[in-house]
């Protein structure tokens, strides 16, 4: 065989290998191309900050008329100026001060610059909600409400009416790694570097679906590590379902290096949890950093990120769903942790 033919054959084999790997990676991703969804992104935030503060009442009344539910939620919980159903002088004066505040205006301007082309995220939203409708065909698509939350909320879900929900997404919690969140973290650990590294526009859609996953999964049904890791694993599994093409580091909120480490060390993580008898542990001090945001996982190598038990919960759920192909995602959500563990026949695997 001459060199040219050898090269062609090598290229063909390489092509087949690549196709095989890609097909293997995507073989469980359902075809949702025929599912039609309409994603509504409401401009409450833009309307609010475009109000003429010299004519505050007419601007506010118009905003309330167009967004009655979100208006009441925003001004009773996020900016709590609304003390009664009536819009009184207290409300108008405080809202006017808020909209004229230089720091607030600067934050609004920064947010507007970072998200100047918000529509570009619509395709990612549409794809995610197609998968959502595939798994939950009877559920409606929630409306998206971008907002400035005063650095209080990443995302949250709320009912609009009996048929439809809304999801608020705090754009001020997604301004990027160059934004000085560290200034807020001097007194508030919620703005520590290991947390704010995911405060980027790339996490916008993921954090929106976080709110949806939180709502679907509900509350944990126990306080053992197993209960919590399966509870959080269910939410991670939903993200896998809704955002199958999104990189793991975004869905898990890890750095690239941390993502690689956790994928490479699944057997070691599982062995540690077993050897330390942590699976059925209930002590918050012993298990908190294994399921909550933390810079590291105690007892593991320094490269190990926090929340490693949640990753194991995801892996156990994936094994459970593979062992029980007739179980739907909706049924998974109501299956208790112990049953998932027992029927998963989970064995850690190497990449």
C-alpha positions, 0 to 999 in steps of 0.5 A, spaced: 500 500 500 502 506 497 503 512 502 497 516 499 492 510 500 495 509 507 494 516 509 486 515 506 485 509 510 488 512 516 484 518 515 477 513 514 479 509 520 480 516 524 473 519 521 469 512 524 472 513 531 470 520 531 463 519 529 463 513 533 465 517 539 460 522 538 455 518 536 456 514 543 456 521 546 449 523 543 446 516 543 441 518 549 439 525 547 432 525 544 430 528 537 426 534 539 426 538 532 419 537 531 417 540 538 415 547 537 416 552 543 415 559 544 420 563 549 417 569 552 422 574 555 419 580 558 422 587 558 420 589 565 427 591 567 428 595 561 422 598 562 423 600 569 430 603 568 427 607 562 422 610 567 422 618 567 423 619 574 420 626 573 414 623 572 414 617 576 407 615 577 405 615 570 411 610 568 410 606 575 402 605 573 404 603 566 409 598 568 404 595 574 398 595 568 403 591 564 406 586 569 401 586 575 404 579 578 411 580 577 410 588 579 408 586 586 413 580 587 419 585 585 416 591 589 414 587 595 420 582 596 426 584 591 425 592 592 420 592 598 417 599 597 410 596 597 407 596 604 400 595 602 396 594 595 395 601 594 401 605 591 402 611 596 407 616 597 412 612 601 412 607 595 413 613 589 418 616 593 422 610 595 422 608 588 424 615 585 430 615 590 432 608 588 431 609 580 436 616 581 441 612 586 448 613 582 450 606 584 443 603 582 444 607 575 451 604 574 449 597 576 443 598 571 448 601 565 453 595 566 448 590 566 445 593 560 452 593 556 454 586 558 447 583 556 446 588 550 444 582 545 440 578 550 436 576 544 442 571 542 440 567 548 433 565 546 436 560 541 439 556 547 433 557 551 428 555 546 433 548 545 433 547 553 425 548 553 424 543 547 427 538 551 423 540 557 417 539 553 420 532 551 420 530 558 414 534 561 409 534 555 404 537 560 407 543 563 407 550 560 413 554 558 415 559 563 416 566 561 423 569 563 424 575 567 431 578 567 432 583 572 436 587 577 436 583 584 440 588 588 445 582 588 440 578 592 437 572 587 441 568 581 434 565 579 427 564 582 420 561 580 414 564 581 406 562 579 403 567 574 397 564 574 394 557 574 397 555 568 403 559 567 410 560 571 415 565 571 422 565 572 426 571 574 433 571 573 438 576 576 442 579 571 447 583 576 449 576 578 452 574 572 456 580 570 462 576 569 469 575 572 472 582 571 466 585 575 468 586 582 464 582 586 470 581 591 468 588 594 461 585 596 464 579 599 468 582 604 463 581 609 459 576 605 461 569 604 456 568 598 461 572 594 467 568 595 471 567 589 469 560 588 462 562 588 462 568 583 467 564 578 460 562 575 457 569 575 458 570 568 453 570 562 455 563 560 451 561 566 445 565 564 441 559 561 443 554 566 441 558 572 435 559 569 434 552 569 436 551 576 430 554 578 426 550 574 429 544 577 429 546 584 421 547 583 421 540 580 425 536 585 422 539 591 425 538 598 429 533 600 426 527 604 431 526 609 438 528 612 442 523 610 448 524 606 445 519 601 438 523 601 442 529 600 446 527 594 440 523 591 436 530 592 442 534 588 443 529 583 436 529 581 437 536 579 443 535 576 440 530 572 435 534 570 440 539 567 443 533 563 436 532 560 434 539 559 441 542 557 445 536 554 450 540 549 452 545 555 459 543 558 459 539 564 463 545 567 457 550 566 452 545 569 456 543 575 459 550 576 466 547 576 473 550 573 475 546 567 481 543 571 476 541 577 471 538 572 477 534 569 479 532 576 472 529 578 471 525 572 478 522 573 477 520 580 470 517 580 472 511 583 476 514 589 471 519 591 466 513 592 471 509 595 472 515 600 465 516 602 464 508 603 471 508 607 469 514 612 462 511 612 459 517 610 453 515 606 448 514 611 451 520 615 447 525 618 452 530 621 451 537 618 459 538 620 461 532 616 457 532 610 455 540 609 461 541 604 460 535 600 453 537 598 453 545 599 458 550 595 465 549 598 472 551 595 474 543 597 471 537 599 474 535 606 479 529 606 480 529 599 486 531 595 486 539 594 484 538 587 477 536 589 472 541 589 466 542 593 460 538 592 463 532 590 457 527 593 452 531 588 456 528 582 456 521 585 448 522 586 448 524 579 452 518 577 448 513 581 441 516 578 444 515 571 446 508 573 439 507 576 436 510 569 440 505 565 438 499 569 430 501 569 429 504 562 422 504 563 422 509 569 420 516 566 424 522 568 417 524 572 417 518 575 424 518 577 423 525 581 418 521 586 423 515 587 426 515 594 433 515 595 434 508 598 430 505 592 434 509 587 441 507 591 439 499 591 436 499 584 442 502 581 447 497 582 452 503 581 459 501 580 464 507 579 467 507 572 473 510 569 473 515 564 
